């Protein structure tokens, strides 16, 4: 995906609507994908504070931290019996 282009689009959206929780969330994810974790964390926290209800708080908190080298391997699908 073109994360820099996504970043630019969500920044434009935030100029029009600075309190758009989803725009902050999506910008945070685009920044995260580019390795800009500190800046991403600020937008993810703003999204949570502005009412991002599609994600639970724990998921957003996990996303605003830099992923560890074994993060993908430590996940398991607990819904499978």
For each residue, the residues with C-beta under 8 A, 3 or more apart:
1: 6 33
2: 5 6
3: 6 7 30 31 33 34
4: 7 8 34
5: 2 8 9
6: 1 2 3 9 10 26 30
7: 3 4 10 11 27 30 31 34
8: 4 5 11 12
9: 5 6 12 13
10: 6 7 13 14 23 26 27 30
11: 7 8 14 15 27
12: 8 9 15 16
13: 9 10 16 17 20 23
14: 10 11 17 18 20 23 24 27
15: 11 12 18
16: 12 13
17: 13 14 20 23
18: 14 15
19: 50
20: 13 14 17 23 24 50
21: 24 25 46 47 50 51 52
22: 25 26 47 52 54
23: 10 13 14 17 20 26 27
24: 14 20 21 27 28 43 44 46 47 50 52
25: 21 22 28 29 43 44 47 52 55 60
26: 6 10 22 23 29 30
27: 7 10 11 14 23 24 30 31 43
28: 24 25 31 32 40 41 42 43 44 46 47 63 64
29: 25 26 32 33 40 44 63
30: 3 6 7 10 26 27 33 34
31: 3 7 27 28 34 36 37 39 40 43
32: 28 29 35 36 37 40 44 63
33: 1 3 29 30
34: 3 4 7 30 31
35: 32
36: 31 32 39 40
37: 31 32 40 41 64 65 66
38: 41 42
39: 31 36 42 43
40: 28 29 31 32 36 37 43 44 64
41: 28 37 38 44 45 64 65
42: 28 38 39 45 46
43: 24 25 27 28 31 39 40 46 47
44: 24 25 28 29 32 40 41 47 48 60 63 64
45: 41 42 48 49 60 64
46: 21 24 28 42 43 49 50
47: 21 22 24 25 28 43 44 50 52 60
48: 44 45 52 55 57 60 61
49: 45 46
50: 19 20 21 24 46 47
51: 21
52: 21 22 24 25 47 48 55 60
53:
54: 22
55: 25 48 52 59 60
56: 59 60
57: 48 60 61
58: 61 62
59: 55 56 62 63
60: 25 44 45 47 48 52 55 56 57 63 64
61: 48 57 58 64 65
62: 58 59 65
63: 28 29 32 44 59 60
64: 28 37 40 41 44 45 60 61
65: 37 41 61 62
66: 37
67: 71 72
68: 71
69:
70: 73 74
71: 67 68 74 75
72: 67 75
73: 70
74: 70 71
75: 71 72
76:
77: 80
78:
79:
80: 77
81:
